[in-house]
């Protein structure tokens, strides 16, 4: 089977027969326990493509008590389990089918409370119902709202600074997405700490 983690891979055809309308609930009933047994969370199941060769796209994620991202090995292993199960029960999704297993990817969308909780500590971009956009560090999240520390851009050539924490109800969010970072949060904290130390040292010399 084709396994991927935010990356496209050439799909491998499965030897089954596919009806015009796939029973996604039946597929989910078969695959969800297998994903759970692998210690992962079943994020989404989607059947798409022409009736002559459907694609079964399965998105899996780490559970909330695990930080980081899925490894390619984990994605490949769960893909093998799902493929074997579909081979053993071909009537679940009859017809030629490509199985694609993936993780949400680096720039995942935040559409459910669990997505927000899984992304605590990450930099996110949020568009609100008022039309404003807030980019900031996600510091807390529960079932109804999240807390962000906005990133305030300064003059050109200077490092962004943190604004005051903002509590944001999910009901006021139009869209939200995790941002890819090239600098780790701890590096930013260290830079800000170094700037403070240099400022204090300069004041001590003047004194």
C-alpha positions in Angstrom: 0.0 0.0 0.0 1.1 3.6 -0.5 2.0 5.2 2.9 2.8 8.8 3.3 3.2 11.4 6.0 2.4 14.7 4.5 4.2 13.6 1.3 2.7 12.2 -1.9 3.6 8.7 -3.0 2.5 6.7 -6.0 -0.6 4.8 -5.0 -0.5 1.0 -5.3 -3.6 -0.6 -6.8 -5.6 -3.1 -4.6 -7.3 -6.1 -6.1 -10.9 -5.5 -5.1 -14.2 -4.4 -6.8 -15.6 -1.0 -5.8 -19.3 0.0 -5.9 -20.4 3.4 -7.1 -21.1 4.6 -3.6 -18.7 3.5 -0.8 -20.0 2.7 2.6 -17.6 4.9 4.6 -19.2 3.9 7.9 -18.6 0.3 7.2 -14.9 1.0 6.3 -14.5 3.0 9.5 -16.0 0.2 11.6 -13.3 -2.1 10.3 -10.3 0.3 10.4 -10.9 2.3 13.5 -10.1 -0.5 16.0 -6.9 -1.3 14.1 -5.7 2.3 14.2 -6.5 2.4 17.9 -4.6 -0.9 18.5 -1.6 0.8 16.8 -1.8 3.6 19.5 -3.0 6.2 17.0 -6.1 8.3 16.4 -8.2 7.9 13.2 -8.6 11.4 12.0 -10.4 11.0 8.7 -11.6 8.5 6.1 -12.4 9.6 2.5 -13.3 7.6 -0.6 -12.8 9.5 -3.9 -11.9 9.1 -7.5 -13.5 7.4 -10.5 -15.7 4.3 -9.9 -13.2 2.2 -11.9 -10.4 2.8 -9.4 -11.3 4.6 -6.1 -8.8 6.0 -3.7 -9.3 5.3 0.0 -7.6 8.1 1.9 -7.0 7.5 5.6 -5.6 10.2 7.9 -4.1 9.1 11.2 -2.7 11.1 14.0 -0.9 10.7 17.3 -3.1 10.6 20.4 -3.3 13.7 22.6 -0.9 12.3 25.2 1.9 12.1 22.6 3.8 15.1 21.4 5.7 15.5 18.1 4.7 14.0 14.7 4.2 10.6 13.3 7.2 8.9 11.9 7.2 7.4 8.4 7.8 4.0 10.0 4.6 4.4 12.1 2.6 5.4 9.0 4.0 2.5 7.0 3.2 0.0 9.8 -0.4 1.1 10.2 -0.8 1.2 6.5 0.2 -2.5 6.3 -2.3 -3.4 9.0 -5.2 -1.6 7.2 -4.2 -3.2 3.9 -4.2 -6.7 5.4 -7.6 -6.1 7.0 -9.1 -5.0 3.7 -7.6 -8.0 1.9 -9.1 -10.3 4.5 -12.6 -8.7 4.2 -12.9 -7.6 0.6 -16.6 -7.1 0.8 -16.0 -4.1 3.1 -15.0 -2.0 0.2 -15.4 -4.0 -3.1 -13.6 -3.1 -6.3 -10.2 -1.8 -7.3 -9.0 0.6 -4.6 -5.8 2.6 -3.9 -5.1 2.8 -0.2 -3.3 6.0 1.0 -2.4 6.5 4.6 -1.1 9.8 5.8 -0.6 12.1 8.8 -2.2 15.6 9.0 1.2 17.2 7.9 3.2 20.1 9.3 0.6 22.8 8.5 -2.4 21.1 9.8 -5.8 22.8 10.0 -7.3 23.2 13.4 -11.0 22.3 13.1 -11.7 20.4 16.3 -10.8 21.0 20.0 -8.4 18.0 20.0 -6.5 19.6 17.1 -6.0 22.7 19.2 -4.9 20.6 22.3 -2.5 18.6 20.2 -0.9 21.9 18.9 -0.3 23.6 22.2 3.2 25.1 22.0 3.0 25.6 18.3 2.8 28.8 16.3 -0.7 29.2 14.7 -2.4 31.5 12.4 -6.1 32.3 13.2 -8.7 34.1 11.1 -11.6 35.3 13.2 -15.2 36.0 12.3 -14.5 39.7 12.4 -12.0 39.3 9.6 -8.8 39.9 11.6 -5.8 37.5 11.5 -3.9 36.6 14.6 -0.5 34.8 14.5 0.8 33.7 17.8 2.0 30.9 20.1 -0.8 28.6 21.3 -0.3 28.2 25.0 -3.6 26.5 26.2 -6.7 24.9 24.7 -9.8 23.2 26.0 -13.2 22.2 24.6 -14.4 25.7 23.9 -11.5 28.1 23.6 -7.8 28.6 23.2 -5.2 31.0 24.6 -2.7 32.6 22.2 0.3 34.9 22.8 0.3 37.1 19.7 3.5 37.6 17.8 4.0 41.3 17.2 6.2 42.3 14.3 8.5 45.2 15.1 10.6 47.4 12.9 12.4 45.8 9.9 15.4 43.8 11.0 14.2 43.4 14.6 12.9 40.2 16.2 9.1 39.8 16.8 7.9 40.4 20.4 5.2 38.7 22.4 2.0 40.5 23.0 -0.5 40.0 25.9 -2.2 36.6 26.0 -5.6 36.5 24.1 -8.4 34.0 24.9 -10.2 33.0 21.7 -13.5 31.0 21.6 -13.6 28.5 18.8 -17.0 29.9 17.9 -15.2 33.2 16.8 -12.7 31.4 14.6 -13.3 31.1 10.8 -10.1 29.2 10.1 -6.9 28.2 11.9 -3.7 26.5 10.8 -0.4 25.5 12.4 2.6 27.4 11.0 5.9 25.9 10.0 8.7 27.3 12.0 12.4 27.3 11.3 13.3 28.5 14.8 12.4 26.4 17.8 10.3 28.2 20.5 13.1 27.6 23.1 15.6 29.3 20.7 13.3 32.4 20.6 13.1 32.4 24.4 16.9 32.1 24.6 17.3 35.1 22.2 14.9 37.2 24.2 16.7 36.3 27.4 20.0 37.2 25.9 18.7 40.6 24.8 17.5 41.3 28.3 20.8 40.3 29.8 22.7 42.5 27.4 20.4 45.4 28.2 20.9 44.9 32.0 24.7 44.7 31.5 24.7 48.0 29.6 22.7 49.7 32.4 25.2 48.3 35.0 28.2 49.7 33.0 26.5 53.1 32.8 25.9 53.0 36.5 
